[in-house]
Amino acid sequence: MKPASTLSSAFLTPGGQSLPQPLLDLRAQRGTALADMPLPTRKTENWKYSSRHLKLSEELASALPTSGKCGPALAVPGYHVVFHNGVIVPEACELPDQSGITIQPFAELDDSLAAELAERLDNTLDAEAAQLARLNSARFEDGLYIRLAPDAVLDQPLFIISQTDASCSGSAYPRLYVDAGRHSQLTLVEEYISSGDQPALVNAVSEFTLAEGAQVTSVRLSAEGENVQHVGATGVRQQAHSRFDSHCVGFGGPMRRHDLQVRLEQSGANCRLNGVVVTQGQQHYDNHTVIEHVAPHCDSEETYRNIAAGQSHAVFNGRIHIHQDAQKSNANMSNKNLLLSTGAEIDTKPELEIYADDVKCAHGATIGQLDKQSIFYLVSRGVSRHEANTLLTMAFINELVQQIPVESVRETTQIRLNQFFETTFEEA
């Protein structure tokens, strides 16, 4: 069957109507704007490696059912909010009781706050670079609004657990908006998991605005099943002397993609982006990042590692854009990649776009394989070949894994990595 060239009208028909009217109006506007939107193809630069993996069949157009019991996937410390097929489950949530911190489902916002939010949604994301983020805006059934007052500090991490129950085919559209006030502090963990074995689509969007001096640490773990396509986008806008730390861990699937866009809009803002991706079998994972240095005296540090085995495919495209007025910018990007089989493929494209003349910028990318001499050295001293492969591969990404600031996420990541090693090196 010839794939559709435009977005089907079925994908622009939202489900639940329990949202405040301003958000319902926003959905309607986005749906109208997306009518007959061309789907990405190999000729779409940002999608040339991923378009063939995107399968928006009619069976995925309907929203996944939101009824049924669910709870946190893990006994996690701290506070947590549970999305079940894109809708928040209040009885499965545990929220802080701290002054200055507001955490509300979209469905519970009053019209005034909903109208303010509707004006701000999508403002952190470039429509062309993250075009499918607009699909979320046309389809979300619920979302989570987090506001930190000036100087507010959340005393424990907040876990956002997005569960996809793929007992039948369909799609889910979790949405998150974080408004961090002056000198506030927050650690947020997004964990995407799934159950069931039917084809499903998760289209997730998270947006962050950081006021002067705000500090936000974002941890994102994508670990759904082999039947789930995941297309995610994260947008960040930072004001003076704010700091945004991102730690993304992704495990491959039939189609996995994450767009991360950061704008450093006032002097002194800085960000650090770390990412780890592993793929095997026929899996695919695509990371696209953009850092916009808009103001002078801003710093950015980006480090991504990809590991690909079997016949899988990993993609990294990172762009740093230094605007004309962004003098004294300091930007550094590193992407290192490890191929574990001759059938695996990794495509990397680090980009620097510089329009200022007083900056410090560097970028680099490498692709290689496990060193045979190192393997021989370990095997000659009694280490099994399986263990030697595992040790060397883990050493390639361990620096970034250990930087994840939330212990339970580090442990979950390590368990999933061990499963990856067992499957990848079982014949070694």
C-alpha positions in Angstrom: 0.0 0.0 0.0 1.4 3.4 -0.9 2.0 5.5 2.2 -0.1 8.6 2.7 1.6 11.9 1.6 -0.4 14.1 3.9 -1.6 13.9 7.5 -5.0 12.0 7.6 -8.0 14.0 8.8 -8.6 11.2 11.3 -5.4 12.3 13.1 -6.9 15.7 13.6 -10.0 14.5 15.5 -9.3 14.9 19.2 -10.9 12.7 21.8 -12.0 13.9 25.2 -13.7 17.3 25.7 -13.1 17.9 29.4 -10.5 20.6 28.9 -11.1 24.3 29.6 -12.5 26.2 26.6 -9.3 28.2 25.8 -7.4 24.9 25.4 -10.2 23.4 23.3 -10.0 26.5 21.1 -6.3 26.0 20.8 -6.7 22.4 19.7 -9.2 23.4 17.1 -6.9 26.1 15.7 -4.0 23.7 15.5 -6.2 21.0 13.9 -7.3 23.5 11.2 -3.7 24.7 10.6 -2.5 21.1 10.2 -5.2 20.0 7.6 -3.5 18.4 4.7 0.0 18.9 6.3 2.6 17.1 4.1 4.2 14.2 6.0 8.0 14.2 6.2 9.8 12.3 3.4 13.4 11.6 2.6 13.5 15.0 0.9 12.7 16.6 4.3 16.2 17.4 5.6 15.4 16.8 9.3 13.6 13.6 8.5 15.6 12.1 5.7 16.8 9.1 7.9 13.6 8.7 9.9 10.6 9.3 7.5 10.5 5.7 6.3 10.1 4.5 9.8 7.1 6.7 10.6 3.9 4.7 10.1 0.8 6.8 10.7 -1.8 4.2 9.7 -5.5 4.8 10.2 -5.6 2.3 13.0 -3.3 4.6 15.0 -5.6 7.7 14.5 -8.0 6.9 17.3 -7.1 7.8 20.9 -6.1 4.9 23.1 -8.7 4.2 25.8 -8.0 5.9 29.1 -10.2 3.7 31.4 -8.7 1.1 33.6 -6.5 1.0 36.7 -2.9 1.9 36.6 -0.2 3.1 38.9 3.5 4.0 39.0 5.7 1.6 37.1 8.2 1.5 39.9 8.3 2.2 43.6 10.0 5.5 43.0 11.1 8.0 45.7 9.9 11.6 45.5 6.7 12.8 44.0 5.0 11.4 40.9 2.3 12.0 38.3 0.9 9.2 36.2 -0.3 9.6 32.6 -2.3 6.6 31.3 -2.6 6.8 27.5 -2.1 10.5 27.6 -4.5 11.3 30.5 -3.6 12.0 34.1 -4.8 9.5 36.7 -5.4 11.6 39.9 -5.6 8.6 42.2 -2.2 7.3 41.1 -0.4 10.6 41.8 1.5 11.9 44.8 2.1 15.6 44.8 4.0 18.0 47.0 2.3 20.2 49.6 4.7 23.1 49.4 3.9 26.8 49.1 4.9 28.4 45.9 4.6 25.2 43.8 1.5 24.6 41.6 1.0 21.3 39.9 -2.3 20.9 38.0 -3.8 18.8 35.2 -4.9 20.9 32.3 -8.4 19.8 32.9 -8.5 21.5 36.3 -7.2 24.9 35.2 -9.6 27.8 35.4 -10.4 29.7 32.2 -8.1 32.6 33.0 -5.0 30.4 33.6 -6.0 28.1 30.7 -6.1 31.2 28.4 -2.6 32.3 29.6 -1.3 28.8 29.0 -2.9 28.5 25.5 -1.0 31.7 24.5 2.3 30.1 25.6 2.0 26.5 24.3 4.3 25.8 21.3 6.3 29.0 21.8 9.5 27.1 22.7 9.5 24.9 19.6 10.3 25.8 16.0 7.3 24.7 13.9 9.4 23.5 11.0 12.1 21.7 12.9 9.6 19.9 15.3 6.6 19.8 13.0 4.9 16.9 14.6 4.8 18.7 18.0 1.8 20.7 16.5 0.0 17.3 16.1 0.2 17.0 19.9 -1.4 20.5 20.2 -4.2 19.4 18.0 -4.8 16.1 19.9 -3.8 16.3 23.6 -6.6 15.2 26.0 -4.9 16.3 29.1 -1.6 17.7 30.3 0.4 18.8 33.3 1.0 22.4 34.2 3.9 23.1 36.7 4.5 26.6 38.0 7.3 27.4 40.5 7.0 30.8 42.2 10.2 32.9 42.6 12.7 31.2 45.0 10.6 28.0 45.3 12.6 24.8 45.5 11.0 21.4 45.1 12.6 19.3 47.8 12.5 15.9 45.9 12.4 14.9 42.2 9.1 15.0 40.4 8.5 11.8 38.3 6.2 12.1 35.3 5.4 8.4 34.4 3.8 8.1 31.0 2.2 4.6 30.6 1.0 3.5 27.3 -1.4 0.5 27.4 -1.3 -0.9 23.9 -3.9 -3.6 24.4 -5.4 -2.2 21.2 -4.1 0.1 18.5 -4.2 3.8 18.9 -2.3 6.9 19.9 -1.6 9.0 23.0 -0.5 12.6 23.4 1.0 13.5 26.8 1.7 17.2 27.3 3.8 19.0 29.9 4.5 22.7 30.6 6.9 23.9 33.2 7.1 27.6 34.3 10.1 28.0 36.6 10.1 31.4 38.4 13.1 33.5 39.4 15.8 31.5 41.3 13.5 28.5 41.6 14.8 24.9 41.5 13.3 21.7 40.1 14.4 18.2 39.2 12.0 16.5 36.8 12.0 12.9 35.5 10.0 11.9 32.4 9.7 8.1 32.1 8.0 6.6 29.1 7.0 2.9 29.4 4.4 0.6 27.8 2.5 -2.7 28.0 0.5 -4.6 25.5 1.6 -5.7 22.0 -0.6 -3.8 19.5 0.8 -1.0 17.3 0.7 2.3 19.1 1.9 5.9 18.7 3.1 8.2 21.5 3.5 11.9 20.6 4.9 13.6 23.6 5.7 17.3 24.0 7.4 19.0 27.0 8.1 22.7 27.3 10.2 24.6 29.9 10.5 28.4 30.5 13.2 29.4 33.0 13.1 32.9 34.5 16.2 34.7 35.8 18.4 32.4 37.9 16.1 29.4 37.7 17.7 25.9 37.8 16.0 22.9 36.1 17.3 19.4 35.8 15.5 17.3 33.3 15.9 13.5 33.0 14.1 11.7 30.1 14.0 7.9 29.8 12.3 6.4 26.7 11.9 2.7 27.2 8.6 1.6 25.5 8.1 -1.8 23.9 8.9 -2.9 20.3 5.3 -2.1 19.2 5.3 1.6 20.2 6.4 4.4 17.9 7.6 7.4 19.9 7.9 10.9 18.5 8.8 13.4 21.2 9.8 17.1 21.4 11.2 19.2 24.2 11.4 23.0 24.0 13.3 25.3 26.5 13.6 29.1 26.8 16.1 30.5 29.3 16.5 34.0 30.8 19.5 35.6 32.5 21.8 33.3 34.6 19.4 30.4 34.4 20.6 26.8 34.1 19.1 23.8 32.3 20.6 20.4 32.6 19.2 17.6 30.4 19.9 13.9 30.6 18.3 11.8 27.9 18.4 8.0 27.7 16.8 6.3 24.8 16.3 2.6 23.9 15.5 1.9 20.3 12.2 0.8 18.8 10.4 0.6 15.5 10.5 4.4 15.4 12.0 6.6 18.1 12.7 10.3 17.7 13.4 13.2 20.1 13.7 16.9 19.1 15.4 19.0 21.8 15.5 22.8 21.3 17.1 25.3 23.7 17.1 29.1 23.4 19.6 31.0 25.6 17.8 34.4 25.4 19.6 36.5 28.1 23.2 36.9 29.2 24.6 34.4 31.6 22.2 31.5 30.7 23.8 28.1 30.3 22.7 24.6 29.4 24.2 21.1 29.5 22.8 18.4 27.3 23.8 14.7 27.8 22.3 11.8 25.8 22.8 8.1 25.6 21.1 5.9 22.9 21.3 2.2 22.3 19.7 0.2 19.4 19.7 -3.4 18.3 17.9 -5.7 15.9 15.9 -3.6 13.4 15.5 -0.6 15.8 15.7 3.0 15.0 16.4 6.1 17.1 16.9 9.7 15.9 18.1 12.6 18.1 17.8 16.2 16.8 19.1 19.0 19.0 19.3 22.7 18.5 20.9 25.3 20.8 20.3 28.9 20.0 22.8 31.3 21.5 20.7 34.5 21.2 22.3 36.6 23.9 26.0 37.2 24.8 28.0 35.6 27.6 26.1 32.3 27.4 27.6 28.8 27.7 26.4 25.4 26.3 27.9 21.9 26.6 26.5 19.0 24.7 27.7 15.3 24.8 25.8 12.5 23.1 26.8 8.8 22.7 25.2 6.3 20.4 25.6 2.5 20.3 24.1 0.4 17.4 24.0 -3.4 17.1 22.4 -5.8 14.7 20.8 -4.2 11.7 19.7 -1.1 13.7 20.1 2.6 12.9 21.0 5.5 15.1 21.0 9.2 14.1 22.4 12.3 15.8 21.9 15.8 14.3 23.1 18.6 16.6 23.1 22.2 15.7 24.5 25.2 17.6 23.5 28.6 16.3 25.4 31.6 17.5 23.4 34.8 16.7 25.1 38.0 15.6 24.7 39.7 19.0 25.8 36.6 21.0 29.4 37.7 21.6 31.5 35.9 24.2 29.5 32.7 23.7 31.1 29.5 24.7 29.8 26.3 23.1 31.1 22.8 22.8 29.5 19.7 21.2 30.7 16.1 21.2 29.1 13.1 19.6 30.8 9.7 19.8 29.4 6.5 18.2 30.0 2.8 18.6 29.1 0.2 16.0 28.8 -3.3 17.3 28.1 -5.1 14.0 28.8 -4.7 10.3 25.0 -4.4 9.6 24.4 -1.5 12.0 24.4 2.1 10.8 25.0 5.4 12.5 24.6 8.8 10.9 26.0 11.9 12.7 25.9 15.6 11.7 27.2 18.1 14.2 26.7 21.7 13.0 28.0 25.1 14.0 26.3 28.2 12.6 28.2 31.3 13.8 27.4 34.9 13.1 29.4 36.5 15.9 33.2 37.0 15.8 34.2 36.8 19.5 33.2 33.3 20.5 34.7 30.0 21.6 33.1 27.1 19.8 34.1 23.5 19.1 32.4 20.4 17.8 33.4 16.9 16.9 32.1 13.4 16.0 33.6 10.0 15.8 32.3 6.5 14.7 34.2 3.4 15.6 34.1 -0.3 16.7 35.3 -2.1 19.8 39.1 -2.3 19.8 40.2 -5.9 19.0 43.5 -5.5 20.9 41.6 -4.5 24.1 39.3 -7.5 23.7 42.3 -9.8 23.2 44.0 -8.3 26.3 41.0 -9.0 28.5 40.4 -12.5 27.1 44.0 -13.4 27.5 43.7 -12.6 31.3 40.8 -14.9 31.8 37.8 -12.6 31.1 35.2 -14.2 28.9 34.6 -12.6 25.5 31.1 -11.8 26.5 32.2 -10.0 29.6 35.1 -8.2 27.7 32.6 -6.9 25.1 30.3 -5.7 27.9 33.0 -4.0 29.9 34.3 -2.1 26.9 30.9 -1.1 25.7 29.8 0.0 29.1 33.0 2.0 29.5 32.0 3.9 26.3 28.8 5.4 27.9 29.4 5.0 31.7 30.6 8.5 32.1 27.2 9.9 31.0 25.2 7.2 32.8 26.9 8.1 36.1 26.0 11.8 35.6 22.3 11.1 35.8 21.4 12.8 39.1 18.5 10.5 40.1 19.6 7.2 41.5 16.5 5.2 40.6 16.8 6.3 36.9 20.5 5.3 36.9 19.5 1.8 38.3 16.7 1.4 35.7 19.1 2.5 32.9 21.7 0.0 34.1 19.2 -2.9 34.2 18.0 -2.1 30.6 21.7 -1.8 29.4 22.5 -5.2 30.9 19.6 -6.7 29.0 20.9 -5.0 25.9 24.4 -6.4 26.4 23.0 -9.9 27.1 21.1 -9.9 23.8 23.8 -8.3 21.7 26.7 -10.4 22.9 24.9 -13.7 23.6 26.7 -15.3 20.7 30.1 -13.8 21.4 
